[in-house]
Amino acid sequence: MKKHITVLFLLFSFVSLFSQEVISENPLRLKGGLSDRRESIPIINSVSKELSLFIVDRKTMYLNKYDKTFNLLDQLKFERPKTQAKNIIDAVESNNSKKKLELITIDSQTKTTDLTTTPILSKNERYLEAFAHKNQIFILTLIPKTSKINVHKIKKAANIETLEYDLTNEIFFDKYDKPMLLYRAFASLNSSKLNIERIESDIPNALEASSKKTKLYIQDDRIILSLDISNRYSQLITLDLKTNSFDLTSIEKPQLDGVNRNNKQFVKSNSFLSKKLLYQISGLRGEMKFNVTDLDSKKIIKEITLQKEDSISFKNTPIIQEGGYYNSHREMEKTQKFLRKIALSNIAVSVLHKQDTIRVTLGGVKEIAAGGGGFGMPMVGFGAIGGAVAGLGNTFVTPTFYAYSGYTHTKSTRIDCLFDENMTHIQGEVAVNAFDHIKEFSDGILFNKKAETVFKFNDYFIHGYYNSLHKKYFLRKFED
């Protein structure tokens, strides 16, 4: 019986003392001149915990298949499919069509590939996001000028099941706290691209990601869309992925004392969802408020007010500014300067639970022009291994690798704070996390690493990369 591997591609563009160990190293010979970080695609079967790693070269594509302990079971080599996907990156940035899907069937016996293209979205749909969950692919779309959402579930052989969510009777608020259609929350006035940020709340997230006004979280068999367009409310839309049922929750944001009719438009606010708690921040020059709300009871369990004359008694780090043009790391002391910096930035809060400690990062991100080495708009890919669909993440780089890249390349002003499970501030140093460990190691390899990726496996992270000096592909385990 022939064994097939099916990969689905959406046509669009998107030595140390710390704990790390080599868990796999295998010979591999790639051509030179690879582009930076878009050639390694991990697929983890959520049931068997087996890893399949696609490594894309100039004209060939390798498939390394590992068992759950990272022993290499097989290495296959195929001719790289002549897909148009990577050639339309720039075009998609301008027209944002995202309406087709490429189905690549790989025969592991004959080592051949077959490429077919199938439409996926109707003419009246706009692509919002794609993600993989429990070995299945989901495409999230919006109907323009409405409050209707579609979720397409892609199964074997490109069979598509669609769930329709009609939120027409719900009220959504714009930045002036006036009712608007849901579609407007994601539509940018300056671009044809719809905006949303995929957040994995169990990994370190840079403020650059959490500063986005519209975010997507996955919890069990639900997705939650958070909207922070309004100055008054954080709105959470929960969509059931098994049915077309939904729920809308509006949580009032912290209201600042110094706000009046004249300066209301200058208030910055945002939120972050982690577990069953919603963390909200509001800021204006000279003032910041931070609330934590239990979403089950809708009760506020933590409130912090910070004025410019106050000391920041709840911080566990200095005020840190990172990513400047002339000095990539600066430390400040004055509360007034911190409040001014975040009020002039895209304000954000990011949260990471680690055992019984909650690390909260408060601050802001200032947008700067991206250089030529950025990710741009990578191609989205998903895969199916041995007949069971498994996701490649929501970009050609994995979501975790995307978060890692943002975490290590952010221009931000921030403080880190530690709390216990009751949201009581606790003393102590903020531990270096796995992303910091990986970056330190990765920087030491310099120019010898290619086809780099980062992904989470169980409770730790794996850094994969091709070492062009040793002609091997390495997998290294990193823990906090």
Secondary structure as UniProt FT lines:
FT   STRAND          4..10
FT   STRAND          20..27
FT   STRAND          40..44
FT   TURN            46..48
FT   STRAND          51..56
FT   STRAND          60..66
FT   TURN            68..69
FT   STRAND          72..79
FT   HELIX           85..88
FT   HELIX           89..95
FT   STRAND          100..107
FT   TURN            108..111
FT   STRAND          112..119
FT   TURN            123..124
FT   STRAND          126..133
FT   TURN            134..135
FT   STRAND          136..142
FT   TURN            144..145
FT   STRAND          148..154
FT   HELIX           156..158
FT   STRAND          160..166
FT   TURN            168..169
FT   STRAND          172..173
FT   TURN            175..176
FT   STRAND          179..180
FT   HELIX           182..186
FT   TURN            189..190
FT   STRAND          197..198
FT   TURN            201..202
FT   HELIX           207..210
FT   STRAND          214..219
FT   TURN            220..221
FT   STRAND          222..227
FT   STRAND          233..240
FT   STRAND          246..252
FT   TURN            257..258
FT   TURN            261..263
FT   HELIX           264..266
FT   STRAND          268..274
FT   TURN            275..276
FT   STRAND          277..284
FT   TURN            285..286
FT   STRAND          287..294
FT   TURN            295..298
FT   STRAND          299..307
FT   TURN            308..309
FT   TURN            313..314
FT   STRAND          319..322
FT   STRAND          329..332
FT   HELIX           335..343
FT   STRAND          346..354
FT   TURN            355..356
FT   STRAND          357..365
FT   TURN            372..373
FT   STRAND          380..385
FT   TURN            386..387
FT   STRAND          388..391
FT   HELIX           399..407
FT   STRAND          412..419
FT   TURN            421..422
FT   HELIX           434..445
FT   HELIX           446..448
FT   STRAND          449..457
FT   TURN            458..459
FT   STRAND          460..467
FT   TURN            468..471
FT   STRAND          472..478
//
